[in-house]
């Protein structure tokens, strides 16, 4: 009888311990986030993406119990920030701004000191929309005229871009190749440099995100020739789209702005962050900020972010190899 009593006592004690453990787990789950969340941005302060991250951080305070703190770690084309995320504790207290270009192209042009698979998209919130433009008084401001000129004069068209291996470079190469035009790409340090080159008549055309020249389009100093998008741009519906003109697939190279988290973060924390940030992205206050910046904003699911990365990678890697930029 005494043995049975001991067994019952032990069983009750075990149940008590289990309940305590479950209680601690539940309490920990409810407490998340327990401290401010670091939002790593691998780009310089003041850039379009940095500004969007700061706006998101501000609006997120409505939906998260703790602050979302933007921490700029520029360098190595986002790799320094991504490396910090990959090496951080997978507890949900560190996230990072991630452009799809990073996982689709940049990781193949560097010797990355971590496994890129550690970066898991949480959601996306903006899309760049890149286009080819010329000076407004150019005789080749219409797509058909530019194509006819390029086909008759091999090598005559020179287009500017922010660097070999970037998405604008690849869109230009693929577009002119599809149009049966032998064009020359000219890399610049930044978009302002090649925009000024076009305005000064030193360069025929260039590729840029519409947010960078929307004011020049409205001022009538530049003319968009074609936008590398699937759907017309709402504020500029007159710009021909690559999809409508038969240059299918080029829109896949437009970077999405997303948020990444460590892949080993507990599922309940991923879900909580995702839901809070989804509400942030859909908040009218944040939507207005992106619209004012010229970015196409809106919630983008993790699945769509991953699909965009895969499509851009499929299109871009062969070009990287052809340009001898492919590392891994």
JORAUR-V74288 format. One record per backbone hydrogen bond with DSSP energy under -0.5 kcal/mol. CO is the residue of the C=O (numbers start at 1). NH is the residue of the N-H. E is the energy in kcal/mol with one decimal. If there is no record, write none. Layout:
BEGIN
CO NH E
CO NH E
END
This chain:
BEGIN
1 5 -2.2
2 6 -2.2
3 7 -2.3
4 8 -2.5
5 9 -2.2
6 10 -2.6
7 11 -2.6
8 12 -2.3
9 13 -2.2
10 14 -2.5
11 15 -2.2
12 16 -2.4
13 17 -2.5
14 18 -2.5
15 19 -2.4
16 20 -2.1
17 21 -2.6
18 22 -2.7
19 23 -2.3
20 24 -2.3
21 25 -2.6
22 26 -2.8
23 27 -2.4
24 28 -2.6
25 29 -2.5
26 30 -2.4
27 31 -1.9
28 32 -1.1
36 38 -0.5
37 69 -2.8
38 40 -0.7
38 95 -2.9
39 71 -2.5
40 97 -3.1
41 73 -2.9
42 75 -0.7
42 78 -0.6
44 47 -1.6
47 51 -2.7
48 52 -2.1
49 53 -2.1
50 54 -2.2
51 55 -2.0
52 56 -2.3
53 57 -2.4
54 58 -1.9
55 59 -2.2
56 60 -2.4
57 61 -0.6
58 61 -0.9
59 62 -1.9
60 63 -1.8
60 64 -1.6
67 37 -2.7
67 69 -0.7
68 70 -0.6
69 39 -3.6
71 41 -2.5
73 81 -0.5
75 78 -0.6
75 80 -1.5
76 79 -1.6
78 82 -2.4
79 83 -2.7
80 84 -1.6
81 85 -2.0
82 86 -2.6
83 87 -1.7
84 88 -0.6
85 88 -1.0
89 91 -2.5
90 266 -0.6
93 38 -2.6
94 262 -0.6
95 40 -2.8
96 260 -3.4
98 258 -3.0
99 102 -1.4
99 103 -0.9
100 104 -2.0
101 105 -2.6
101 106 -2.0
102 107 -2.2
105 108 -1.6
106 109 -2.0
106 110 -0.5
108 327 -4.1
108 328 -0.9
110 112 -1.2
114 116 -0.7
115 118 -2.6
116 119 -1.9
118 120 -0.8
118 263 -2.1
119 121 -0.5
120 261 -2.4
123 259 -2.8
124 300 -2.3
125 298 -1.5
126 257 -2.8
127 296 -1.5
129 210 -2.5
130 228 -3.1
131 208 -2.0
132 225 -3.4
132 226 -1.3
133 206 -1.6
134 223 -3.1
135 138 -2.1
138 141 -1.0
142 146 -2.4
143 147 -2.5
144 148 -2.3
145 149 -2.2
146 150 -2.6
147 151 -2.4
148 152 -1.6
149 153 -1.4
153 156 -2.2
156 158 -0.5
157 184 -3.0
158 205 -1.6
159 186 -2.9
160 207 -1.9
161 188 -2.3
163 166 -2.0
166 170 -2.2
167 171 -2.7
168 172 -2.3
169 173 -2.5
170 174 -2.6
171 175 -2.5
172 176 -2.5
173 177 -2.0
174 178 -2.4
175 179 -1.8
176 181 -3.1
177 180 -1.4
181 183 -1.1
182 155 -3.2
183 185 -0.5
184 159 -2.4
186 161 -1.5
190 193 -0.5
190 194 -1.4
191 195 -2.2
192 196 -2.0
193 197 -1.5
194 198 -1.9
195 199 -2.5
196 200 -2.3
197 202 -2.2
197 203 -1.3
198 201 -1.4
204 135 -0.5
205 160 -2.1
206 133 -2.6
208 131 -2.6
209 212 -2.0
209 213 -0.5
210 213 -1.0
210 214 -1.3
213 217 -2.2
214 218 -2.2
215 219 -1.5
216 220 -0.7
216 221 -2.3
216 222 -1.1
217 220 -0.8
221 136 -2.1
223 134 -2.3
226 132 -2.8
227 229 -1.9
227 242 -2.5
229 243 -1.7
232 234 -0.5
233 236 -1.2
234 237 -0.6
236 233 -0.5
236 239 -1.7
240 227 -3.0
241 245 -1.8
242 247 -2.8
243 246 -1.1
246 248 -1.3
247 250 -1.0
249 252 -1.4
250 253 -1.5
251 254 -1.8
255 128 -2.7
256 100 -1.9
256 258 -0.7
257 125 -3.1
257 126 -1.2
258 98 -3.1
259 122 -3.7
259 123 -1.1
260 96 -2.1
261 120 -2.9
262 265 -1.9
266 269 -0.7
266 270 -2.1
267 271 -2.5
268 272 -1.9
269 273 -2.5
270 274 -2.8
271 275 -2.6
272 276 -2.1
273 277 -2.7
274 278 -2.4
275 279 -1.9
276 280 -1.5
277 281 -2.8
278 282 -1.9
280 283 -1.2
283 286 -0.5
283 287 -2.4
284 288 -2.2
285 289 -1.4
286 290 -2.0
287 291 -2.2
288 292 -2.6
289 293 -1.4
290 294 -0.8
290 295 -2.3
291 294 -0.8
295 297 -1.0
296 127 -1.7
300 124 -3.0
301 305 -2.1
302 306 -2.5
303 307 -2.4
304 308 -2.4
305 309 -2.1
306 310 -2.3
307 311 -2.4
308 312 -2.4
309 313 -2.3
310 314 -2.3
311 315 -1.9
312 316 -2.9
313 317 -2.4
315 319 -0.6
316 320 -2.2
317 321 -2.5
318 322 -2.2
319 323 -2.0
320 325 -3.4
320 326 -1.0
321 324 -1.2
END
